[in-house]
Amino acid sequence: MVTMSGVNQCLICGTYYKMGEKGSRLVTCSDECHEKLVERLIREFGDFKKVCSLVTGKCYQVPTRVIIERGLTHEELIKFPEWKD
């Protein structure tokens, strides 16, 4: 993915781009390619993931998109509904 001199190759369209260019992301070259990647990952991994707190033992239903786009801290888990089996 990362090539010479900080130039990346988009995972979706294969375009080479420099980080920080308008609309560029870590692994995609544009907002459009980012959305395609997120949609592909959601199709593969599902709309929600079961994320369990190692502290409390409770599990939460977290949208896959949130994990991909923002990441997740332990403190944020309580903002999501508890996982129902």
Contacts in CASP RR format, 6 or more apart in sequence:
PFRMAT RR
TARGET T0000
AUTHOR 0000-0000-0000
METHOD contacts of the structure
MODEL  1
MVTMSGVNQCLICGTYYKMGEKGSRLVTCSDECHEKLVERLIREFGDFKK
VCSLVTGKCYQVPTRVIIERGLTHEELIKFPEWKD
1 8 0 8 1.000
1 9 0 8 1.000
1 11 0 8 1.000
1 27 0 8 1.000
2 8 0 8 1.000
3 9 0 8 1.000
3 16 0 8 1.000
6 18 0 8 1.000
6 19 0 8 1.000
7 16 0 8 1.000
7 17 0 8 1.000
7 18 0 8 1.000
8 16 0 8 1.000
8 17 0 8 1.000
8 18 0 8 1.000
8 19 0 8 1.000
8 24 0 8 1.000
8 26 0 8 1.000
8 27 0 8 1.000
8 29 0 8 1.000
9 15 0 8 1.000
9 16 0 8 1.000
9 17 0 8 1.000
10 16 0 8 1.000
10 17 0 8 1.000
10 27 0 8 1.000
10 28 0 8 1.000
10 29 0 8 1.000
10 30 0 8 1.000
10 33 0 8 1.000
11 27 0 8 1.000
11 28 0 8 1.000
11 33 0 8 1.000
11 37 0 8 1.000
12 28 0 8 1.000
12 29 0 8 1.000
12 33 0 8 1.000
12 36 0 8 1.000
12 37 0 8 1.000
13 29 0 8 1.000
13 33 0 8 1.000
14 29 0 8 1.000
15 29 0 8 1.000
15 33 0 8 1.000
17 24 0 8 1.000
17 29 0 8 1.000
18 24 0 8 1.000
19 26 0 8 1.000
21 29 0 8 1.000
23 29 0 8 1.000
23 30 0 8 1.000
23 31 0 8 1.000
24 30 0 8 1.000
25 31 0 8 1.000
25 33 0 8 1.000
25 34 0 8 1.000
27 37 0 8 1.000
28 34 0 8 1.000
28 36 0 8 1.000
28 37 0 8 1.000
38 65 0 8 1.000
38 68 0 8 1.000
38 69 0 8 1.000
41 64 0 8 1.000
41 68 0 8 1.000
42 64 0 8 1.000
42 65 0 8 1.000
45 64 0 8 1.000
46 64 0 8 1.000
47 63 0 8 1.000
47 64 0 8 1.000
48 61 0 8 1.000
48 62 0 8 1.000
48 63 0 8 1.000
48 64 0 8 1.000
49 61 0 8 1.000
49 62 0 8 1.000
49 63 0 8 1.000
49 64 0 8 1.000
49 67 0 8 1.000
50 59 0 8 1.000
50 60 0 8 1.000
50 61 0 8 1.000
50 62 0 8 1.000
50 83 0 8 1.000
51 59 0 8 1.000
51 60 0 8 1.000
51 62 0 8 1.000
51 67 0 8 1.000
51 72 0 8 1.000
51 77 0 8 1.000
51 80 0 8 1.000
52 58 0 8 1.000
52 59 0 8 1.000
52 60 0 8 1.000
52 83 0 8 1.000
53 59 0 8 1.000
53 60 0 8 1.000
53 74 0 8 1.000
53 77 0 8 1.000
55 74 0 8 1.000
58 77 0 8 1.000
58 82 0 8 1.000
59 82 0 8 1.000
59 83 0 8 1.000
60 77 0 8 1.000
60 78 0 8 1.000
60 80 0 8 1.000
60 81 0 8 1.000
60 82 0 8 1.000
60 83 0 8 1.000
61 80 0 8 1.000
61 81 0 8 1.000
61 82 0 8 1.000
61 83 0 8 1.000
61 84 0 8 1.000
62 72 0 8 1.000
62 77 0 8 1.000
62 80 0 8 1.000
63 80 0 8 1.000
66 72 0 8 1.000
END
